[in-house]
């Protein structure tokens, strides 16, 4: 049985079972007594506990899962899904924003443009990537690459994982709001297929800036909302202590988003989260990409664009 990776308080039952399994193995090694029956029983308990635990996560627990430090990020998915990747830099106006990466790649013989947020895995990387919070030049770089993909008639694949667009003074001075709004407009009418995957956090305009697509998917344990639970709690209750309540009220989970017809589908994660088996998660996403591209490439371009626009225009419409 593979080692169980646990990080959160709600995973304590699994951690305790893992400790019991380790103790049984140590006893078996020391005494040379056959403990296989006990191990089998404990492993079955682990499996049952995992099934129960991860199928009943609260909104806040899913937010925690989306932030797991070992969760795969854009560069991980590129290495698992793509045969090759040529990264491209800069917005041709200010600088290269390291929070958003992008470039041409090959997936099963098909050339695509891959764009995504990159948070970083350790302190040094996170500082280098600005924790995945893009400045205006990041969104302008993304738009430049999308236009390049359109020029050469190549599909766009977008991986979304951000706490939000960078809210600093300099970012606002350089037109953060305009850069995101411009991307929403341009992606709506881009004349190539666009597939978007929320692979971690999907916060506000920072996520939407590369999130307009013909198909928008969320991984099972991710969230997508106008605001994070902590920020919502601090605004409404002047404290982060109500973040769990805020998470439930925001309806930000993949199930909530799908039930409200705001995304096209939910991609199931390996048991325990994408970080438990990144290769399996990558293979699942790759299969979804190839399936959708096969359909979208057969559509007439104008029909594809009209369908995309109609889908987003229908969101938020209430029929009494």
N, C-alpha and C positions, 0 to 999 in steps of 0.2 A: 504493500500500500504506500502511495506517495505521501511525503511529509505534508502535514496540514499547515498552511500559513494563516495565522490568526493575528489580528491587530486591534480589534475593537472590543468594547465591553460586552456587546451582545454575542460575541463569539466565544465567550468564556466556557460554555459547556463543551465546545469542541476542543479547546485548549486542555481542559481537564481530562477528556477522553484520550487525547494524544499523550498526556503524561502517564496515564494508566497503561497505555500500550507500550510506552517506552520502558516502564518499570517491569512489565511482564516479560519483555524481551531480555532485559538485564537478568532477571531471575532465571529464565530459561538458559541463558548463556552460562551462568555461574553453576547452576545445579544440574545442567544437562537433562532436565525434566521436559517432557513433551508438553508444551503449553499451547499447541496449535488450536485446540478447541476454544480456549479462552480468548486467544487472539482473534479468531474468527468471529466470536460473539461480540467482542469490542469493536471490531471493524464494521460489523453490521450496525451496531449502535451509532457509530460515526456517520455511516451512510444515511441512516434514518434521521439522525439529528440534522445533518446538512440539508436534507430534503425539506424537513419541516421549517428549519430556520430561514433558509434563503428564499423560500416561497412565500414567506409572510413578513417580509421586511417593511418597516414603516418608511414614510417619506424621508425622515431625517437619516435613518440607517442607510437608505440608498444614496443619499448625499455623501455620507461617510465612505461608502463603497466606491463612489466615483472619484474620491480623492486618495485612494489607497496609494502609498508611495511606490509600490511595485507595479501599478497598473500600466499596461502598454500605452505608449504615446505615439504620435504621428510617425516619428522616425522608426519606431519598432514595427509598426504596421507596414511601412514602406519596405523595410528589409524582409518582412515575412511574405508580403503579397507580390511585390514587384521583382521582375527579373533584373532590372537595372534602374538607375535613377540619376539624373543630372540636375543638381540643384542650381537654381538661378537666383540672383541677388539684386536687391535695390529697386526703388520705385522711380529712378531716373529724375528725381526732383530733390530729395533731401538726403536719404541714406538708406542703408539696408536694415530693416527691422528684424531682429533675430527671433522675435516671438512668433512670427509666421514664417513657415518655410514653404517652398514650392519648387516645382520643376517638372520636366518631362520624364516619364517612366514608361516601362513596358510591363503589361500584365497579360500573361498567356498570349504573347505575340501581338497584342494591341497597344498602340501608343496612346497614352493618356497624359493629362496634366494633373498632377497631384498637389494639393494645397492643404495646409493644416496648421493648427496651433501646436507649439512645442513648449512645454512648461520646464523641462529639465528634471533630472533624477536626483541630484544632490544640490547642496547649497551653492556651490560654484556655478553649476549649470543653470540653476534657477535664476541667479542674478544675471547671468549672461543672456538668458531668454526672457528676462523681466517677468518671470513667473507665468509666461504665456499671455500676458496682457499687452496687446498690440497698440502701438501708436498709429497715427494717421498714415504714416508711410508704410506700415505693414499692410493696411487695407488697400492702399494704392498699389503696392507691389502685387498683391493678390489680384487686383483688377487688371494690372498690366499683363500678368501671366494668363488670366482668363481670356483677354483679348488676343493674346498670342495663340492660345489654343483654338479660338474661334477662327483665326486667320488660316490655320493649317487643318481645320476641321477635325479637331481631336477632343474627345470627351473630357470633362472636368470631374475630378474626384476630390471631395472636401472632407477633411477630418476636423471635427469641432471639439475643443477641449480648453475652455478658458473661464477664468473667474470674472471676465468682463474686459472691455476695452480699457486701456490705461487712462485713469481720470486726472492725470497731472495737468498743471497749468500750461506747460509747454505744448502738450498734446491738444488742448483746447485752442491754444493760439494758432496752431498749425491746421486747425479744421477737423477735429475728430468727428464731430457730428456729420459734417458734409461728406467726409470720406466714407463713412458707413452708409449714409443715405445714397450716395452715388453707387455704391456696390449693390444695394438693394434694387435700384433702378436698372443697372446694367445687367445684373444676373437674371432679372425677370425676362429680358429679351435676348439673352445670349443665344446664338444660333447653333449651339452644340449641346448634347446631353449633359446634365449636371446631376451628380449623385452626392448626397450629403449624409455624413454619419456622425452622430453625437457619440463620441467614444469616452467621454468623461463628463466634465462640467459644461453646461451650456447657458451662460449667463448673459442675458439682455442683448443689447445691440452688438456687443463684442462677439457673440456667437452668430447673430443674424448676418453680420457683415460678410460671412462666407457661407451662409446657411440657406440661400434661396436655390432650390433645386427641383428637378422633375420628380425625384424621389428623395424623401428625407426620412432617415431611419435613426432610431435611438437604440443603443445597446441596453440590455435589460436593466442593469444597475447604474443608470445615469440620470441626470436631471436637466431640465430645460425650462427656464423661467425668466421673467423680466427682472428679477432681483434674487439675491441669495437669501436663504432663511435667516442668517445672522443679521444682514442689513435690514431685512423686513422687520425682524424683531426689535432692532434698535430704533427704528423709526416709529413703530406702533406702540411699543411698550417701554422705550427708552432703556432697553437692556437686551443683552444677548441670551438671557436666561430662558426666553420663550421661543428659541429657534426651532425646537421640535414641533411646537404648535404652529409656528409660521410655515414650516415645511408641509404640514398637512393642509393648511388653508390655501397654500399657493397652488396645489394640485400640479406638482412639477415632475412627477415620476413618468416613466415611459408608459405605464398603463393609463395614467391620467391623460397624457398627451394624445395617446392613440384613441381613447374613448371620446375625447373632445374633437377628434378628426383634425388634429394639428400636425400629425406626422403620418407617414405612409405605412409604417410597420415597426415592429420591435424585433431586434435580433437577439436571440437567446444567448446567454453567456455560459461558459463552462460552470459546473457546480462550484459555488463559492466565489465566483467572480472571474473576470478576464485574466487577472494576475495569476490565478491558479494554473491556467494552461494557455499561455499566450499564443502558442502555435495553433491550437484548435480554434481560438478566437479569430486569428488571422485567416485561417482557411475558410471559416464561415463567412467572413466579410468578403473574401475574394470570390466565393461562389455567388454571393448576392450581387456583386458588381458585374460579373460576367453574365448572369441571368438578366439583369436589367438592361445592360448595354445591348444585348442581343435583341431586345424588344424595342428600345428607344431608337436604335439605328435604322430600324425599318419604318419608323414614323416619318411623315413629311415634316419638314422643319417648321413650317407655319403652324401646323396642327400641334406639334410638340410645344411650341411657345405659347399658343393660346390655351392649351390644357394647363400648363404651368401657371399662367397668369390667373386663370379661372379658379384654380385650386387655392391660391393665396387670397384672392379677393373674397372667396366664400368663408374664410376664417373669421370668426367673431360675429358672424351674422346670426341674430336671434330671431326665430320665428315663433310668435306667440299663438 
